[in-house]
Structures are given as structure tokens and as C-alpha cells.
Amino acid sequence: MVGGAATPCANSQAATDNRQAGAETTMRVTIRTARAPLAALAAGALFLTGCSSGGGGDDGGDAKAKKQGKDIAYTFADAAGSKGPAPEIKGAKSGGTIKVLQRDSFAHLDPAQIYVSDEGALATLIHRGLTSYKKDSDGKYSVVGDLATDSGQKSDGGKTWTYKLKDGIKFEDGSAITSKDVRHTIERTFAPFITEGPTFIQQWLADTGGTEYRKVLKDGPYKGKHLPDSMLETPDDQTVIFHFKKPQAELPYALAMAGYGVVSKEKDTKEKYDKKPLSSGPYKIASFKSGKSMKLVKNKEWSPNTDPGRHQYPDAFDIQFGVSFEDSTKRLMSDSGENKTATSFTNQVDASSMQEVRTSADIKKRSVSGFQSYVGYMNINNDRIKDKKVRQAIAYAMPSQSIVSAFGGSGGAQLAGNYISPTLVGQKPTDPFGKLKKPQGDVTKAKKLLKESGKTGMKLTFAFQNAPEWQKFSVAATDNLKKAGFNVQKKDIIADTYYDQVGKIKNDYDIYHNSWGADWPSASTVVPNLFDGRQVQDGAANYSHHKNPKFEKEMDRIRAMSDPNKAAEEWQKLADKILKEDVPAVPLQYYKAIQLYGSNIGGVYFDESLHDINPTSLYVKKK
């Protein structure tokens, strides 16, 4: 989730190509999310303070900042909580243009092809779905009905979900959005040309994994065929009913992904829709020059009375592409000229400017910060290292503090005690291997375990990405491993091919890192992806090649739970069991981010569902 994760990342589910951040000397790194198509993924850049929506700046009104990583909870809103308009932001004004500085251009505009955070941020302004996220005035988040009247009515133990559409919802051409459009939106995701977006709902409806779901409707709806009513039912223009063979307690989360934004049945141009989609949100695309610029203007057909979370304050957004993190940071720090009304949706502070950002009171008050959903791991190839004591020795030896330091200290990351990000529901600050107590590693214990295994002096091939942060970490990690008794052979791999190489089952490496982000605030898009042995294949997310039928059975049990909050607790427990009993990977760091904005912009807050600035609350203070 999906920089690049659409959030919660994410990017999402079973399969997986890597998304890569590019070779910038900032805190942008190659990361993968739960499904991870091709594109740039925002990893954690830098972080100013330890709390959520605001490193000293606006938080979008009078909302109280909630500390991330503590008591994270999302409610599924009823009809009352899903009504529009969104509460007015204190002091907000209409008019003016906001300049948006972006490093990466948008590869996709068709919602069904959107799976990275840059495009996900844009999607909040131009696309709407059945559900979306909303931050309340007290700082709490909920999944609300967006085009639907509520977050969904569950029945049959979670196998059936019913949605009623609101009145007055329209596309930018003035045509009404009906259940026919929603059915078409879901059915077209089965078509072969839709390759980059999420596949959760398709797989759930077809009750299959991988790409097997396409067999259910191999051409999508384009040759007159449709999903049977036993899967997707639209009895009238206002009603949409999903029928699953298994309980899907987290459907409201999935439907809130940008990838399930509504597409007009009548105006769908298939592949061409990716260049010129029809807007359903508060803004529409006035112009787009790929790699250069985009301009968004107000969509007059959008009704604020139907929208519980979005605003339409600026007259326009003027987006400029090709602006590096370093350049956007310097321009926003200067706060001069047009930079006063500038920000970025996803660009983050570059490392070289971090110290000044942290110490300058003027700049600090124009910053927002928070955790991202990404967690860094050191995978241990279970096919090559079968001795648990050897894996334990590696885990104890890992100097987690060194990678945190490489990413800017407490600014860029936080030590991880377990596999689950602090941004996810049910996360607990557990620390099975004492990584928080001994952040530089416990070489003495590692040496003892390796000796007990009888493997002192064994060769250990350590692969890492050829990027400044991982190069620095490799020095400290290698030193610890050698002291523990390993014969370490380092192998640096260029960023462009890193995941291609470590993603092969028959790779030649013993340990290698990866980063992963959830698609929504649940470990259901983390634990199975990373540790389900049934998903071990080239290109899949189970990089450690972990297999344990006992734990796979537990995954199936938790997936079938109808209460998402109870399931969240179970995912955390299971993740800790896997770490303690099998040690397939070592948790290293939780990524963080900090972003800047000009002094003439208000309504800025770091959104916990996007893991970036929320574009829909921004306004120009003085025009």
C-alpha cells in the first residue's frame, strides 16, 4: 500500500511485483505492499515528533491529535456517521490555487489500475467508492459510507453485504451514479487489461487465490456476460449486494481502496479510461501532461451533501512532476513566493535537510508527521537455514538501531519489536527477541546459540540493496554476525533488480531484507502474505519461504472470524508465535514520514489511512 502504496498501501494481496522508490538520496526506499504492482512506493521518509497528525502544524481544524501506534481503532460507521457534508474546517476559505510538488508522475488514472500512494492521494480528489475513510473532530477514524448510505449491512455471518446508494451522487458529466455503475466497476476488474489494481474482492467473490478469479468472468462485462446474482446482485438502481462463500469481515476496508473507485458503465473506454477517467469526486482533471504537470479544477456535479469526508475549498490544484525530494524540501522550507501556497501529496523531507527541519521553529510549525504502515524485515531463507538455533542467532545478532540510524535516527524510523506496524488495529508493543532492550543486538547470546547448533564458522550469504541506508546497515550487521561466529559473504544488489533476485525461490542468499505495508489497518494483509507457506512461489511475498501447516490453519481460522477487532488481536498473537517459534524473519524498523507545506495553506494534517497529507482538507488562507 501501497509511496507508492495506495494505502494502507497498499498497495495488496496475494501476488506481487515490486514497487520501487528510485535512487534518490532521501529516505525513499524500495518497498512492497501486500500485493505490490509496479510503481514508486513511499517508504518512510523522516519524522519530526513521535505523534500523529501534526509535527507542530495544522491538524485540519480543532481535531485533537491522536498518538499513532497506541490504541489504533477504526469503526464501521452507520448511516448517521456517513452523512454529508463533511464538518467545516475552522477558518477554512474557498478559492485560490494550491501548488503541488511531486517527484513521480501518475502512471494510472483509472481507479481499477491504482495501487500506489501517489495515485492514491490523487484518487481522494477525483474518485469515490462505496466506502471511504473519515477523520472525526475528535481525531478518531472510521470507515464511512461514501457513495453508499453506510459502511455496509452484514448478514449471514459476514458472507453477505448489502449497500444502498445515496441520492444525488453524480459523475462529472451530470449522469447519476447507480448500482449498474457499481456492478460494472466490480466486473471490469476481472478483465485482462486491468493488471495493476487490488484483487481482494475479485478473489473473495470467486473464492480463489492468485489470478484464478479471472476465469469467472475472463472478459469482464465487455462481451455481455456478468457475474451471477449469487455473487453480485443489483436488484434495483440503489442496491448492491455482495455474496461471498466465506465470511469477509473486512469488506468495508477493501471497498475504501482507490482501486474500487466507481467507473461509469456508459462512459467506460476500457484501456483509454486510464488516461481520461470520469470524476466522481470534488475535483476533475482539466489537463494532464504525463511527467510534466496536471491541473485539477472543481467538479460542479459533486454534491458536498452526499460526501461525509471531503471538502472543495481551493479553486484548483496545480501539480508539477519531476520535483525531487531535495528540491521540494528546499522550496517549501524557503516559504517564498508561490511556495507559500505549495505542498506535496507524497514527497517527503530529504535526509540532508532533516536537521534544519527539526531545529527551526518556523519550519517545524509547517510540518506534519506520522508513522507509515511499512515495516522493515530481515528475511532468513528457511530453505537454506533449517536449524532454528542458527536463525535465532541471526535474530539476536541483528543491530536494529543501525538501520534506524541509517534512516535518520528517530526521525526516519522506530525500532520494531515485532512484525506488526503501529498503524494497524490490534498492534501491541511486544518484543519477543529483545530488539528494543538491546537495539544494537545481543552478540553474546547469538554466539552461544550458534555454538550450540554446532555451526560456528558457517558461511552466511547476506544480500542487500545497493542504497546508502542499506549499505550503512550492512557494515554494522556484518560486524555483529562475524563476532557471533558466522563467515559472512556480502552481496549488494542494484535497486532495479533487487526484488526480482531475492523474490526467486531458488535464490543463492541466506539473509536479505524487505519492507511491507498493509493495504488497510489490519494485519490480515500482512501475516498471510509474508508467512503463509501455501504462497511460496517466485515473486510472492513470502520471502523467507516459511512453511508451517499449524500456523496456516490458524490463518484460515482468523480469516473466517466475523469480528474484525477480535481478528486483529488474533493476528498479533499469531505473528508473535511465528516469530518466537519459527523465526522466519527479524523485524527491524517501523517507517515514519515528515512532510512540509507553505505558510499560506491551512487544513493540513497527516492522515493515518493515507500515511501522507490528506489533500481533501486543504485550503488557501489568503488569495
C-alpha positions as CSV (number, residue, x, y, z in Angstrom):
1,M,0.0,0.0,0.0
2,V,0.7,0.9,-1.4
3,G,5.0,5.9,-1.6
4,G,3.5,4.2,-3.7
5,A,1.0,2.3,-1.7
6,A,-2.4,3.4,-2.0
7,T,-2.8,2.9,1.2
8,P,-2.7,1.4,3.6
9,C,-0.7,0.7,0.8
10,A,-1.5,-0.7,-0.1
11,N,-0.8,-1.5,-2.1
12,S,-2.4,-5.5,-1.5
13,Q,-2.9,-9.3,-1.6
14,A,-1.6,-12.4,-2.9
15,A,0.6,-11.9,-5.8
16,T,3.3,-9.2,-6.1
17,D,5.6,-7.3,-8.3
18,N,7.9,-4.9,-6.6
19,R,7.4,-1.2,-6.3
20,Q,10.4,0.8,-6.2
21,A,11.2,4.2,-5.0
22,G,14.1,5.2,-7.1
23,A,17.7,6.1,-6.5
24,E,17.3,9.3,-4.6
25,T,19.5,10.1,-1.6
26,T,16.4,10.6,0.6
27,M,14.5,8.3,2.8
28,R,12.7,6.7,-0.1
29,V,13.4,3.0,-0.3
30,T,12.2,0.0,-2.3
31,I,9.2,-1.5,-0.5
32,R,6.5,-3.9,-1.2
33,T,3.0,-4.0,-0.1
34,A,0.5,-6.7,0.2
35,R,0.2,-7.0,-3.5
36,A,2.6,-4.5,-4.9
37,P,2.4,-3.7,-8.6
38,L,5.0,-1.7,-10.4
39,A,5.5,1.8,-9.2
40,A,7.0,4.0,-6.6
41,L,6.3,3.2,-3.1
42,A,6.6,5.7,-0.3
43,A,8.6,4.2,2.3
44,G,9.2,6.1,5.4
45,A,11.0,9.3,5.0
46,L,11.6,11.4,8.0
47,F,9.7,12.0,11.1
48,L,9.8,15.0,13.4
49,T,7.9,14.0,16.5
50,G,6.5,10.8,17.9
51,C,2.9,11.7,17.5
52,S,0.4,11.7,14.8
53,S,-1.4,14.4,13.0
54,G,1.0,17.3,13.2
55,G,4.6,18.0,13.9
56,G,3.6,21.3,15.2
57,G,1.4,22.5,12.3
58,D,-2.3,22.4,11.4
59,D,-4.3,19.2,12.0
60,G,-7.2,20.2,9.9
61,G,-9.1,22.2,12.4
62,D,-9.7,21.7,16.1
63,A,-9.3,17.9,15.9
64,K,-7.2,16.5,18.8
65,A,-4.1,14.8,17.6
66,K,-4.1,11.1,18.5
67,K,-0.8,9.3,19.1
68,Q,-0.2,6.8,16.4
69,G,0.8,3.3,17.5
70,K,-1.4,3.4,20.5
71,D,-5.0,2.3,20.7
72,I,-5.4,2.4,16.9
73,A,-9.1,1.7,16.2
74,Y,-11.4,2.2,13.3
75,T,-15.2,2.0,13.5
76,F,-17.5,0.9,10.7
77,A,-19.9,3.9,10.5
78,D,-23.7,3.7,10.3
79,A,-25.9,5.9,8.3
80,A,-25.7,8.8,10.7
81,G,-21.9,8.7,10.6
82,S,-21.9,8.6,6.8
83,K,-24.0,11.6,6.1
84,G,-22.6,14.7,4.3
85,P,-21.5,17.3,4.3
86,A,-18.1,17.0,6.0
87,P,-17.8,19.2,9.0
88,E,-16.4,22.6,8.1
89,I,-12.7,23.2,9.0
90,K,-12.3,26.1,11.3
91,G,-11.0,29.1,9.4
92,A,-11.2,27.5,6.0
93,K,-11.8,29.7,3.0
94,S,-12.8,28.9,-0.6
95,G,-10.8,29.9,-3.6
96,G,-7.2,30.1,-4.7
97,T,-4.8,27.6,-6.2
98,I,-2.6,25.2,-4.4
99,K,0.8,24.2,-6.0
100,V,1.6,20.5,-5.5
101,L,5.2,19.4,-5.9
102,Q,5.5,15.7,-6.8
103,R,8.5,13.7,-7.8
104,D,6.6,11.0,-9.7
105,S,4.1,11.4,-12.4
106,F,0.8,9.4,-12.3
107,A,1.1,6.2,-14.3
108,H,-2.6,5.4,-13.9
109,L,-5.8,7.4,-13.6
110,D,-8.3,4.5,-14.0
111,P,-9.2,3.7,-10.4
112,A,-9.0,-0.1,-11.1
113,Q,-5.3,0.4,-12.0
114,I,-4.4,2.5,-8.9
115,Y,-2.4,0.7,-6.3
116,V,0.3,3.2,-5.2
117,S,0.2,6.1,-2.8
118,D,1.0,8.9,-5.2
119,E,-2.0,7.9,-7.3
120,G,-4.0,7.0,-4.2
121,A,-3.6,10.6,-2.9
122,L,-4.9,11.9,-6.2
123,A,-7.8,9.5,-6.1
124,T,-9.2,11.1,-2.9
125,L,-9.9,14.2,-5.0
126,I,-11.3,12.6,-8.2
127,H,-12.7,9.2,-7.4
128,R,-15.3,8.0,-4.9
129,G,-16.3,4.4,-3.9
130,L,-18.9,2.7,-1.8
131,T,-16.9,3.4,1.3
132,S,-14.1,5.8,2.4
133,Y,-12.2,6.9,5.5
134,K,-13.1,9.8,7.6
135,K,-11.4,11.6,10.4
136,D,-13.8,12.9,13.1
137,S,-13.5,16.1,15.0
138,D,-12.1,14.2,18.0
139,G,-9.3,12.7,15.9
140,K,-10.8,9.3,15.6
141,Y,-11.0,7.5,12.2
142,S,-13.9,5.5,10.8
143,V,-14.8,3.7,7.6
144,V,-17.9,5.5,6.3
145,G,-20.4,5.1,3.5
146,D,-19.2,7.3,0.7
147,L,-21.4,6.7,-2.3
148,A,-23.3,4.2,0.0
149,T,-25.5,5.3,2.9
150,D,-23.4,3.4,5.4
151,S,-20.3,1.2,5.6
152,G,-22.4,-1.8,4.8
153,Q,-25.0,-4.1,6.3
154,K,-23.6,-7.5,7.1
155,S,-25.7,-10.7,7.3
156,D,-25.2,-14.5,7.0
157,G,-22.2,-14.3,9.4
158,G,-20.4,-11.9,7.1
159,K,-20.9,-13.8,3.8
160,T,-23.5,-11.2,2.6
161,W,-23.1,-7.5,2.5
162,T,-25.7,-5.0,1.3
163,Y,-25.2,-1.4,0.2
164,K,-27.7,1.3,-0.6
165,L,-26.6,4.2,-2.7
166,K,-27.2,7.8,-1.7
167,D,-29.4,10.1,-3.7
168,G,-27.8,12.9,-5.7
169,I,-24.5,11.2,-6.5
170,K,-23.2,12.0,-10.0
171,F,-20.3,11.8,-12.4
172,E,-18.7,15.0,-13.7
173,D,-20.9,14.8,-16.8
174,G,-24.0,15.1,-14.6
175,S,-25.1,11.4,-15.1
176,A,-26.4,9.7,-11.9
177,I,-24.3,7.0,-10.3
178,T,-26.4,3.9,-10.0
179,S,-26.0,0.3,-8.9
180,K,-25.4,-0.5,-12.7
181,D,-22.2,1.5,-12.5
182,V,-21.1,-0.2,-9.3
183,R,-21.7,-3.7,-10.8
184,H,-19.7,-2.6,-13.9
185,T,-16.9,-1.3,-11.7
186,I,-16.5,-4.6,-9.9
187,E,-17.0,-6.7,-13.1
188,R,-14.4,-4.8,-15.2
189,T,-11.7,-5.7,-12.6
190,F,-11.9,-9.2,-13.9
191,A,-10.9,-8.1,-17.4
192,P,-7.4,-9.0,-18.6
193,F,-6.4,-5.3,-19.2
194,I,-6.8,-4.5,-15.5
195,T,-3.4,-5.6,-14.2
196,E,-2.2,-3.1,-11.6
197,G,-5.0,-2.7,-9.0
198,P,-6.2,-4.7,-6.0
199,T,-7.7,-8.1,-6.4
200,F,-9.2,-8.8,-3.0
201,I,-12.8,-8.5,-3.9
202,Q,-12.4,-10.5,-7.1
203,Q,-10.7,-13.3,-5.2
204,W,-13.3,-13.3,-2.5
205,L,-16.2,-13.4,-4.9
206,A,-14.6,-16.2,-6.9
207,D,-13.3,-17.9,-3.7
208,T,-9.9,-18.5,-5.2
209,G,-6.4,-17.2,-4.9
210,G,-3.8,-15.8,-7.4
211,T,-5.3,-14.9,-10.8
212,E,-7.7,-17.8,-11.0
213,Y,-10.6,-15.4,-10.3
214,R,-10.3,-14.2,-13.9
215,K,-11.8,-17.5,-15.1
216,V,-15.2,-16.5,-13.5
217,L,-15.5,-13.5,-16.0
218,K,-12.5,-13.7,-18.2
219,D,-13.5,-10.7,-20.5
220,G,-15.1,-8.7,-17.8
221,P,-18.5,-7.3,-18.7
222,Y,-17.5,-6.2,-22.2
223,K,-19.0,-9.2,-24.1
224,G,-22.3,-9.1,-22.4
225,K,-21.6,-11.5,-19.6
226,H,-22.0,-10.7,-15.9
227,L,-21.3,-12.2,-12.5
228,P,-24.2,-14.3,-11.4
229,D,-26.6,-12.8,-8.8
230,S,-25.2,-15.5,-6.4
231,M,-22.0,-13.4,-6.3
232,L,-23.1,-9.8,-7.1
233,E,-26.7,-8.7,-7.0
234,T,-28.2,-5.4,-8.1
235,P,-32.0,-5.8,-7.6
236,D,-32.6,-2.1,-8.2
237,D,-30.8,1.1,-9.1
238,Q,-29.9,1.9,-5.5
239,T,-29.0,-1.5,-4.1
240,V,-25.8,-3.6,-4.4
241,I,-25.4,-6.9,-2.6
242,F,-22.2,-8.9,-2.4
243,H,-22.4,-12.7,-1.8
244,F,-19.2,-14.5,-0.6
245,K,-18.7,-18.2,0.1
246,K,-16.7,-17.3,3.2
247,P,-17.2,-14.5,5.7
248,Q,-15.4,-11.3,4.7
249,A,-15.5,-9.1,7.8
250,E,-13.2,-6.5,6.3
251,L,-15.1,-5.7,3.1
252,P,-15.7,-2.1,4.2
253,Y,-11.9,-1.6,4.3
254,A,-11.3,-3.2,0.9
255,L,-14.1,-1.1,-0.8
256,A,-12.4,2.0,0.5
257,M,-9.3,1.3,-1.6
258,A,-8.8,3.7,-4.6
259,G,-8.8,0.6,-6.8
260,Y,-12.5,0.1,-6.3
261,G,-13.5,3.7,-7.2
262,V,-16.6,3.9,-9.3
263,V,-16.4,3.8,-13.1
264,S,-19.2,4.9,-15.4
265,K,-20.8,2.0,-17.3
266,E,-21.8,4.2,-20.2
267,K,-18.5,6.2,-20.5
268,D,-16.1,3.3,-19.9
269,T,-13.5,3.4,-22.7
270,K,-11.5,0.3,-21.4
271,E,-7.8,0.9,-21.8
272,K,-8.3,4.6,-22.8
273,Y,-10.1,5.2,-19.5
274,D,-6.7,5.1,-17.8
275,K,-5.8,8.4,-19.5
276,K,-9.2,10.2,-19.2
277,P,-11.4,8.9,-16.4
278,L,-14.7,10.4,-15.4
279,S,-14.6,12.1,-12.0
280,S,-17.0,11.4,-9.2
281,G,-15.1,13.4,-6.5
282,P,-14.9,17.1,-5.7
283,Y,-12.3,17.8,-8.5
284,K,-11.9,16.8,-12.1
285,I,-8.9,16.7,-14.4
286,A,-8.6,19.9,-16.6
287,S,-5.3,18.9,-18.1
288,F,-2.6,16.3,-17.8
289,K,0.8,16.2,-19.4
290,S,2.5,13.0,-18.2
291,G,5.8,13.6,-16.5
292,K,5.2,17.4,-16.5
293,S,2.0,18.7,-15.0
294,M,-1.6,18.2,-14.1
295,K,-4.3,20.7,-13.3
296,L,-7.4,19.9,-11.2
297,V,-10.5,22.1,-11.1
298,K,-13.7,22.0,-9.2
299,N,-16.2,19.3,-10.3
300,K,-19.5,21.2,-10.2
301,E,-21.5,18.0,-10.2
302,W,-20.1,16.9,-6.9
303,S,-22.5,17.4,-4.1
304,P,-21.0,18.1,-0.6
305,N,-24.3,17.0,0.9
306,T,-23.5,13.4,-0.2
307,D,-19.9,13.4,1.0
308,P,-19.0,12.8,4.7
309,G,-15.3,13.4,4.4
310,R,-14.2,15.6,1.5
311,H,-14.1,19.4,1.0
312,Q,-13.8,21.6,-2.1
313,Y,-12.0,24.7,-0.9
314,P,-9.4,25.5,-3.5
315,D,-10.4,26.5,-7.0
316,A,-7.6,24.4,-8.4
317,F,-4.6,22.2,-7.7
318,D,-1.6,22.9,-10.0
319,I,0.6,19.7,-9.8
320,Q,4.2,19.8,-11.0
321,F,6.0,16.5,-11.6
322,G,9.8,15.8,-11.6
323,V,10.4,17.7,-8.4
324,S,12.9,15.7,-6.3
325,F,12.5,15.3,-2.5
326,E,15.5,17.6,-2.1
327,D,14.1,20.3,-4.3
328,S,10.6,20.2,-2.9
329,T,12.1,20.3,0.7
330,K,14.2,23.3,-0.1
331,R,11.3,25.1,-1.8
332,L,8.9,24.5,1.0
333,M,11.5,25.4,3.6
334,S,12.1,28.7,1.9
335,D,8.4,29.6,2.1
336,S,8.9,32.3,-0.5
337,G,6.7,33.4,-3.4
338,E,4.5,30.7,-4.8
339,N,6.0,28.3,-2.3
340,K,3.8,29.9,0.4
341,T,0.8,28.2,-1.3
342,A,2.6,25.0,-2.1
343,T,2.9,21.5,-0.6
344,S,3.2,17.9,-1.8
345,F,0.8,15.0,-1.6
346,T,3.6,12.4,-1.0
347,N,7.1,14.0,-1.3
348,Q,8.9,13.8,2.0
349,V,11.7,15.7,3.6
350,D,15.1,14.7,2.3
351,A,17.8,13.5,4.7
352,S,20.2,16.3,4.2
353,S,17.6,18.9,5.3
354,M,16.4,16.9,8.3
355,Q,18.4,18.6,11.0
356,E,17.3,22.1,9.9
357,V,13.7,21.0,9.8
358,R,13.9,19.6,13.3
359,T,15.6,22.7,14.8
360,S,13.9,25.6,13.0
361,A,10.7,26.7,14.8
362,D,9.3,28.3,11.7
363,I,9.8,25.2,9.5
364,K,8.7,22.8,12.3
365,K,5.3,24.5,12.6
366,R,4.8,24.0,8.9
367,S,5.3,20.2,9.1
368,V,3.2,17.2,9.7
369,S,4.4,13.7,10.5
370,G,3.4,10.2,11.4
371,F,4.0,6.5,11.1
372,Q,3.7,4.9,7.7
373,S,2.3,1.3,7.5
374,Y,5.6,-0.2,6.3
375,V,7.8,-2.4,8.4
376,G,11.3,-3.5,7.5
377,Y,12.3,-7.1,7.9
378,M,15.5,-9.2,7.6
379,N,14.4,-12.5,6.0
380,I,16.1,-15.7,6.8
381,N,15.9,-18.2,3.9
382,N,14.2,-21.2,5.5
383,D,15.1,-23.4,2.6
384,R,18.8,-22.9,3.2
385,I,18.9,-22.3,7.0
386,K,16.8,-25.1,8.6
387,D,18.4,-25.0,12.0
388,K,16.2,-22.9,14.3
389,K,19.1,-22.1,16.6
390,V,21.0,-20.6,13.7
391,R,18.0,-18.5,12.8
392,Q,17.7,-17.4,16.5
393,A,21.4,-16.5,16.4
394,I,20.9,-14.3,13.4
395,A,17.9,-12.6,15.0
396,Y,19.8,-11.8,18.2
397,A,22.8,-10.5,16.3
398,M,20.9,-8.1,14.1
399,P,21.7,-4.4,15.1
400,S,18.3,-2.8,14.5
401,Q,19.5,0.5,15.8
402,S,21.9,0.7,12.9
403,I,19.2,0.7,10.3
404,V,17.1,3.2,12.3
405,S,20.2,5.4,12.4
406,A,20.8,5.0,8.7
407,F,17.3,6.3,8.1
408,G,17.8,9.4,10.1
409,G,17.5,8.1,13.6
410,S,14.2,8.6,15.4
411,G,13.3,10.9,12.5
412,G,13.2,8.3,9.8
413,A,12.2,5.1,11.7
414,Q,11.5,3.5,15.0
415,L,12.8,0.2,16.3
416,A,10.5,-2.7,15.7
417,G,9.9,-5.4,18.3
418,N,7.5,-7.4,16.2
419,Y,6.1,-7.9,12.7
420,I,3.1,-5.6,13.0
421,S,3.1,-1.9,12.3
422,P,1.9,0.5,15.0
423,T,-0.7,1.8,12.4
424,L,-2.7,-1.4,12.5
425,V,-5.6,-2.3,14.6
426,G,-4.7,-4.7,17.4
427,Q,-1.0,-4.0,17.4
428,K,0.8,-4.5,20.7
429,P,4.4,-3.4,21.6
430,T,5.6,-6.9,22.1
431,D,9.4,-7.7,21.8
432,P,10.0,-11.5,21.6
433,F,13.7,-11.1,20.8
434,G,14.5,-8.2,23.0
435,K,15.3,-5.9,20.0
436,L,14.0,-2.9,21.9
437,K,16.0,-3.7,25.0
438,K,19.2,-4.4,23.1
439,P,18.9,-2.4,19.9
440,Q,22.5,-3.0,18.8
441,G,22.0,-6.7,19.0
442,D,23.0,-9.3,21.6
443,V,26.1,-10.8,20.1
444,T,26.9,-12.8,23.2
445,K,23.6,-14.7,23.0
446,A,23.9,-15.1,19.3
447,K,27.4,-16.6,19.6
448,K,26.2,-19.0,22.3
449,L,23.3,-20.2,20.1
450,L,25.5,-20.7,17.1
451,K,27.9,-22.7,19.1
452,E,25.1,-24.9,20.5
453,S,24.0,-25.6,16.9
454,G,27.5,-26.8,16.0
455,K,27.6,-24.3,13.1
456,T,30.3,-21.9,14.3
457,G,32.1,-20.6,11.2
458,M,29.2,-21.4,8.8
459,K,29.0,-19.3,5.6
460,L,26.2,-16.8,5.5
461,T,25.4,-15.0,2.3
462,F,24.0,-11.6,3.1
463,A,22.2,-9.8,0.2
464,F,21.2,-6.2,0.5
465,Q,20.0,-3.3,-1.7
466,N,22.7,-1.1,-3.1
467,A,21.3,2.1,-1.5
468,P,23.1,4.3,1.1
469,E,20.9,3.3,4.0
470,W,21.3,-0.5,3.5
471,Q,25.0,-0.1,2.7
472,K,25.5,1.5,6.1
473,F,23.4,-1.1,7.8
474,S,25.3,-4.0,6.1
475,V,28.6,-2.9,7.7
476,A,27.1,-3.0,11.3
477,A,25.2,-6.2,10.6
478,T,28.2,-8.0,9.1
479,D,30.4,-6.9,12.1
480,N,27.9,-8.4,14.6
481,L,27.4,-11.6,12.6
482,K,31.1,-12.2,12.3
483,K,31.5,-11.6,16.1
484,A,28.8,-14.2,16.6
485,G,30.8,-16.7,14.6
486,F,29.4,-16.5,11.1
487,N,31.5,-16.3,7.9
488,V,29.6,-13.5,6.2
489,Q,29.7,-13.0,2.4
490,K,28.1,-9.7,1.4
491,K,26.3,-9.3,-1.9
492,D,25.0,-5.9,-2.8
493,I,22.2,-5.8,-5.5
494,I,21.2,-2.8,-7.5
495,A,17.7,-1.4,-6.7
496,D,16.2,-2.1,-10.1
497,T,16.6,-5.8,-9.8
498,Y,16.7,-6.3,-6.0
499,Y,13.2,-7.8,-5.6
500,D,13.5,-9.8,-8.8
501,Q,16.5,-11.6,-7.3
502,V,15.5,-12.1,-3.7
503,G,12.0,-13.0,-4.9
504,K,13.1,-16.2,-6.5
505,I,12.6,-19.4,-4.6
506,K,15.9,-20.7,-5.8
507,N,18.0,-17.7,-4.9
508,D,21.6,-18.0,-3.6
509,Y,21.1,-15.9,-0.4
510,D,20.7,-16.8,3.2
511,I,19.5,-13.4,4.6
512,Y,18.0,-10.4,2.7
513,H,15.8,-7.5,3.7
514,N,12.4,-6.4,2.5
515,S,9.7,-3.9,3.6
516,W,6.0,-4.5,3.6
517,G,2.9,-2.3,4.2
518,A,-0.7,-3.3,4.9
519,D,-3.4,-2.3,2.4
520,W,-5.7,-1.3,5.3
521,P,-5.4,-1.1,9.1
522,S,-5.4,-4.8,9.6
523,A,-2.6,-7.5,9.8
524,S,-4.8,-9.7,7.6
525,T,-2.9,-8.1,4.6
526,V,0.5,-8.7,6.3
527,V,0.8,-12.0,8.2
528,P,-0.6,-14.4,5.5
529,N,1.2,-12.6,2.7
530,L,4.6,-12.9,4.5
531,F,4.3,-16.2,6.2
532,D,1.7,-18.5,4.5
533,G,3.6,-21.5,3.2
534,R,0.9,-22.0,0.5
535,Q,2.0,-18.8,-1.1
536,V,5.7,-19.7,-1.6
537,Q,6.4,-19.1,-5.3
538,D,8.6,-16.9,-7.4
539,G,7.6,-13.2,-7.0
540,A,5.4,-13.9,-3.9
541,A,5.7,-12.0,-0.7
542,N,6.8,-15.0,1.5
543,Y,10.5,-14.1,1.1
544,S,11.6,-16.3,3.9
545,H,9.9,-19.4,2.3
546,H,8.3,-20.0,5.7
547,K,6.0,-23.1,5.9
548,N,4.2,-24.4,8.9
549,P,0.8,-26.1,8.5
550,K,-0.1,-25.4,12.1
551,F,0.1,-21.7,11.5
552,E,-1.5,-21.8,8.1
553,K,-4.5,-23.5,9.8
554,E,-4.6,-20.6,12.3
555,M,-4.6,-18.1,9.4
556,D,-7.6,-19.7,7.9
557,R,-9.4,-19.6,11.3
558,I,-8.7,-16.0,11.8
559,R,-9.7,-15.1,8.3
560,A,-13.1,-16.6,8.9
561,M,-13.8,-14.5,12.0
562,S,-16.7,-12.2,11.7
563,D,-15.5,-9.6,14.2
564,P,-12.6,-7.6,12.7
565,N,-11.4,-6.2,16.0
566,K,-11.2,-9.7,17.6
567,A,-9.5,-10.9,14.5
568,A,-6.9,-8.1,14.8
569,E,-6.0,-9.3,18.3
570,E,-5.5,-12.8,16.9
571,W,-3.3,-11.7,14.1
572,Q,-0.9,-10.1,16.6
573,K,-0.8,-13.2,18.7
574,L,-0.2,-15.4,15.6
575,A,2.5,-13.1,14.4
576,D,4.4,-13.3,17.7
577,K,4.0,-17.1,17.7
578,I,5.5,-17.3,14.3
579,L,8.4,-15.1,15.3
580,K,9.1,-16.9,18.5
581,E,8.6,-20.5,17.4
582,D,9.9,-20.4,13.8
583,V,12.0,-17.2,13.4
584,P,11.5,-16.8,9.6
585,A,12.4,-13.2,9.6
586,V,13.7,-10.5,12.0
587,P,11.7,-7.3,12.5
588,L,13.9,-4.3,12.1
589,Q,12.1,-0.9,11.9
590,Y,8.8,0.8,11.6
591,Y,8.9,3.6,8.9
592,K,7.9,7.2,9.6
593,A,7.4,10.3,7.5
594,I,7.5,14.1,7.7
595,Q,6.1,16.5,5.1
596,L,6.2,20.2,4.7
597,Y,3.7,22.9,3.4
598,G,3.7,26.6,2.8
599,S,2.5,29.1,5.3
600,N,-0.5,30.2,3.3
601,I,-2.0,26.7,3.3
602,G,-4.4,25.6,6.0
603,G,-6.3,22.4,6.9
604,V,-3.1,20.3,6.8
605,Y,-2.9,17.0,8.7
606,F,-1.1,13.7,8.4
607,D,-3.8,11.2,7.6
608,E,-3.5,7.8,9.3
609,S,-5.3,6.0,6.5
610,L,-3.3,7.6,3.6
611,H,0.0,7.8,5.6
612,D,0.5,11.2,3.9
613,I,-1.1,14.6,3.8
614,N,-4.8,14.5,3.1
615,P,-5.5,16.6,0.0
616,T,-9.2,16.9,0.6
617,S,-8.9,19.2,3.7
618,L,-6.5,21.8,2.3
619,Y,-7.4,25.4,1.7
620,V,-5.6,28.7,0.8
621,K,-5.6,31.1,3.7
622,K,-5.1,34.3,1.7
623,K,-5.9,34.6,-2.0
